[in-house]
Amino acid sequence: MKTLKMYEIIEYCNDLKNSVLIEQIIPYKKSLLTYYTNYFTSEPILMVTAVFNAAQYGVIVPANEFIDAICEHLNDLECMNEDSGNYAEYETICFNSIPLSKL
């Protein structure tokens, strides 16, 4: 697997349809935290979009847009509604996501 550079990670995070292997984010954690703290008006959150046995994928979003980012990622504006077909995935993303500073 190709190692991503920091600017590539930032480009991937600009589109919520993309996800980055969290293993690729870890080496740049401090730099990304500095970049996103200055870029966002709220704390950067690592939104974990997929969890597998051997890997996790995520994207960095601002805390004040976290719920909207999940709904956009799931392509479902009603994802918070328990009747939504994506509600289980919404809960999984909420459960696994953490502030970038805690990575």
TORTI-204912 format. One record per residue (C-alpha): residue in one letter; x, y, z. Coordinates in Angstrom, 2 decimals. Each point is the difference from the previous one (the first is absolute). Example, Ala and Ser with C-alpha at 12.3 -4.5 7.8 and 13.67 -1.06 7.14 Angstrom:
BEGIN
- A/12.30/-4.50/7.80
- S/1.37/3.44/-0.66
//
This chain:
BEGIN
- M/0.00/0.00/0.00
- K/1.21/3.46/-0.91
- T/0.75/2.31/2.92
- L/-1.97/3.22/-0.28
- K/1.60/3.37/0.49
- M/-1.67/2.58/2.25
- Y/-1.35/2.09/-2.87
- E/-1.60/-3.14/-1.49
- I/-1.74/-0.76/3.31
- I/-1.34/3.57/0.10
- E/-1.27/-0.35/-3.59
- Y/-1.77/-3.27/0.86
- C/-1.60/1.59/3.07
- N/-1.44/2.83/-2.11
- D/-2.49/-2.45/-1.54
- L/-2.13/-1.86/2.52
- K/-0.56/-2.84/-2.47
- N/3.68/-0.89/0.42
- S/1.56/-1.66/3.01
- V/3.63/-0.38/0.98
- L/1.57/-2.99/1.68
- I/0.52/1.23/3.56
- E/3.40/-1.67/0.02
- Q/1.00/2.62/-2.63
- I/-1.16/2.88/2.25
- I/1.94/-1.00/3.13
- P/3.50/1.14/-1.19
- Y/-1.40/3.49/-0.76
- K/-2.24/0.29/3.07
- K/1.69/3.06/1.54
- S/0.31/1.84/-3.30
- L/-3.58/-0.80/-0.99
- L/-1.24/1.08/3.41
- T/1.78/3.35/-0.39
- Y/-1.27/0.44/-3.55
- Y/-3.63/-0.84/0.77
- T/-0.06/1.92/3.30
- N/0.92/3.12/-1.99
- Y/-2.30/-0.90/-2.93
- F/-3.17/-0.90/1.94
- T/-1.87/2.21/2.47
- S/-0.52/-3.01/2.27
- E/1.96/-3.04/1.10
- P/1.00/-2.45/-2.77
- I/-1.70/-3.40/0.29
- L/1.24/-3.23/-1.53
- M/-3.25/-1.37/-1.43
- V/0.55/-3.76/-0.29
- T/-2.00/-1.03/-3.05
- A/0.82/-3.72/-0.19
- V/1.34/-2.58/2.45
- F/1.38/-3.36/-1.08
- N/2.00/-2.66/1.85
- A/3.31/1.24/-1.39
- A/-0.68/3.64/-0.83
- Q/-1.99/3.13/0.73
- Y/-0.78/2.80/-2.41
- G/-0.90/3.56/0.84
- V/-0.12/3.64/-0.96
- I/0.67/3.17/2.00
- V/-2.97/2.34/0.51
- P/-0.77/2.97/2.27
- A/-1.89/-0.82/3.21
- N/-2.73/2.56/-0.72
- E/-0.78/-1.75/-3.33
- F/0.42/-3.58/1.21
- I/-3.64/-1.14/-0.33
- D/-0.38/1.69/-3.40
- A/3.24/-1.69/-1.14
- I/-1.31/-3.43/0.99
- C/-3.26/0.57/-1.87
- E/1.90/1.24/-3.05
- H/2.35/-2.98/0.13
- L/-2.98/-2.38/0.19
- N/-1.83/2.01/-2.68
- D/-3.04/0.04/2.30
- L/-1.27/3.26/1.48
- E/-2.21/-1.97/2.40
- C/2.77/-2.28/1.29
- M/-0.65/1.01/3.63
- N/-3.57/-1.26/-0.24
- E/-0.40/-3.48/1.51
- D/-2.23/-0.94/-2.94
- S/2.83/0.72/-2.46
- G/1.66/-2.97/-1.67
- N/3.37/1.56/0.87
- Y/-0.68/0.52/3.72
- A/2.21/-2.95/1.08
- E/2.89/1.33/-2.08
- Y/-0.60/3.50/1.43
- E/0.28/-1.39/3.54
- T/3.14/-1.96/-0.89
- I/1.68/3.13/-1.39
- C/-0.97/2.01/3.10
- F/1.30/-2.72/2.33
- N/3.38/-0.41/-1.70
- S/0.77/3.67/-0.75
- I/2.33/1.92/2.30
- P/1.58/3.45/0.26
- L/3.14/0.07/-2.16
- S/2.00/1.03/3.09
- K/-0.83/-3.37/1.64
- L/1.37/-2.08/-2.90
//
